[in-house]
Amino acid sequence: MDLVTRQREERKRRILEAARALIAARGYDAVTMRDLAERGLVSVPTLYALFGSKNELLFAAVESYFADLIGNVEVTDSGSGLQRIISLAETLSRETPRHAAYSRSLVNFMGDASETTGGLNALVLGRLAAELIGALQEMREARQLAAWVEPRPLAERLAGQISITTFAWALHQVSDEGLRGTMLYGVAVTLLGLARGQAAKELEALAREHQEEASRAVSLKVQATRPGGR
């Protein structure tokens, strides 16, 4: 990589880090290009030259966040597709509370109905699904999934389940401590009816282990929706 390209990539990295910090502090929709320019130590025209628009810049910040997050997923020596899925869920449940302000800001913004939030939802779900498709394909090739199962729609459903659990956490319906168990339970029950062999046994054990945590999360959600509920 030549010096000019390296300097350009360094500027982009600095700007994306600034965007993530500002989203955490102010909320996705409240961040302006002037804020980003000041925090990233560049001019506003430079931002437009590098990213094209505010939405493209903020989408790139979200994409870089998920790339970093998924980069923390531990790959087991077993090469099991199921273990890759479980590792992804555990990583998300561990790292999301560590970046609580940023994660909640994104989730709260994504809960509003607009063209921008629809695009952001699609980006996040697509990023998760892309990570899950390969693991599900491995499971099918190893005959750990029913032969008729297509990995893509199942990956999309699984990504949706993970997203629902994260939304519940953002709304304080699931605690930081309960996020891991609730997410693993959701993954397990989504896959259990389609799994075969040893994978089915592992998923059943996972669901049994964490069903009480998931049940408590549902109880908290019901209480929160009642008049006077907390």
N, C-alpha and C positions, 0 to 999 in steps of 0.2 A: 504494500500500500504506500503510495507516494505521500509526501508531506501535506499537500493541499487536500487530498482526500482524507487523510488522518485528521487534519484540523477541522474539516467539515463534519466528520463523524463525531469528533469530540464536542463540537458545538451542539449537534443534535442530541447527544447523550445528556449534556448539561441542561438543555432546554426541556427534555422529557422528564428529567429528575425535578426540575422546577415546576413543571406542570403537575406532577404527582403530589408535590408538597402543597401547592396551591389548592388543588382539588380537595385534599385532606383538610385544609384550613378553612376554605370558604364554600366548598360545594362545587360540583361540576359546572353548573350553569352560571355561577357568579364570577368565574375566572375570565378576565379580559386579555386581549392580546398585549395591551400595555403592561399589565401585571406580569405576563409571561416574559416580555422583553426585558423588563427591569430585573426580574429574578434570574433570568438566563444570561444577563450581561450582553445582550445583543439589541439591535434596533428592531422596530416593528416591521419595516420592509424586509429585513433579513428573515424574520419568522415566516412571512408570506412566501419568500423565495424558497425556503427550505421545506415548508409543509403545505402551502397552498391556501389553507383556511384554518380558522380556529377549530372547527370540528375535526378536520383531518389531523391537526396537531394533537388534540385531546384524545382522539381515537388511537393515535400512535402511542400516546402515553399509556393508555389502557393496555394496548397490545404488548408494550415492553414490560409492563407489570406482570402480565400473565406469562410472558416468556421467562421472566426471572423466577416466577412462582413455580412453573412447571420444570424449570431447570433444577429445582431443589428436590424433585421426586427421586427417591432412591430406587435404583434398578437392582432387582435381586438376581442372584446367580442362577436361579431356577429357570429364568426365561419364561415363566408362566404368565399368560395374558391376564389371568385373574389377579395375580399378585401385583401386576402393574396397575390394574384398576384400583385395588385396595390401597396401594402406595400413593396414587394420585389423590384419592379421597382423604387419606391421612395427612398428606402434605397440605391440602387446601384447608382442612380443619385446624391444622396447627398454625399455618402462616396467616390466615385471614384475621384472627384476633390480634396478631402481632402488628398488623397494619390496620387497626380497627377504624381510625378516623377516615382513612382513605377508602376502605372497603365499604363502610356504612354510607359515606358520601356517594359512592358509585351506585350502591343498591337503592338508596333513596331516590336518586335521580332517575334510575331506570324504572322506578315504579310509576312515574308520570307518563301519560300517554302523549307522545309526539313523534314526529318523523325522526328526530335526532335520537330519542331514547329507543325507538324501534331499531335503528341501525346499531346502537350500542348493545342492545340485547342480542341482536343477531351476531355481532362480533364476539361477545363473550360466550354465547352458547356454541357458536361455530368453532371457537378455539378449544373449548372443552371436548366437543364431539370429535374434533380432529385427533385429539390425544387418545380418545377411547376406541376409535374405529380399529386401529391396528391391533390393540389388545384383544378386542372381541374377535377379530379375524384369527388371531393366534388360538383363541379358545375354540373356535369352530374347527380349525384345522386339526387340533388335538382331540376333537370329538368331545369337548367339554360343553358344547352348546348343541341344541337340537339342530339337525342338518338343514332345516328349512329357514333358519334364522338368518336374516340379512344384517350385517354389522352396522350399516349406516343408520337406518331408522332406529335400531336399538341404541346406538350411541347417542342419537339425538334425544331419545326418551331418558336415557341415563343422565345426560347433561342437564336436562330439565329438572330431574329429581334433585341433583346436586344444587342447582340454582334455587329451587324452592326452599331447600334446607338453609341455604345462605341468606335468603330473604327473611326467613323466620328468625335467624340469628340477628340480623340487622335490626329487626323490630323488637329485639330483646325477648322473643318468645322461646329462644334457646340460649342457654348460658354459654360462655366461653368454654367452660369445662364439659358441658353436655354436647358441644358441637360435633366432636369426633364420633361419639357413639350414635348420635342421631343421623349423621351423614352415612356412617357405615351400615346402619340398619336400613336406611333408604336404598342404598346400593344393593344390599343383600336381597331385600324383598323384590326389587325390580328385576333382578337376574334369576332368582331362585327357581321360578317355574320353567325357565328355559334352559337351565344348566343340567348337565349330565355327569355321571360318574363322581370322581373325587371332588370336582368343583361344586357339585350340588351339596355334598356333605359339608364342605368348608363354608359355603354360603349359609346353610341351615345353622351351623354352629355360630356363625357371625351374627345372624339375625337373633338367635336365642340369647346370645351374650348381651346384645344391646337393645333388646326390645323394651326393657324397663325405662331406659333413658329416653327412648323415643316416645313412650307412653307419657312420661312426665312432661315432655315438650308439648304434646297435644293438650294435656291438662292445663298447662300455662296459657296456651293459645285460647282455649275456651274461656278461661277466667278473664283474659284480657279483653274479650269481645263482649262480656256482660256489662250492664250498667254499673258504674263504680268499680269495675275490675281494674287491676293493676298489671 
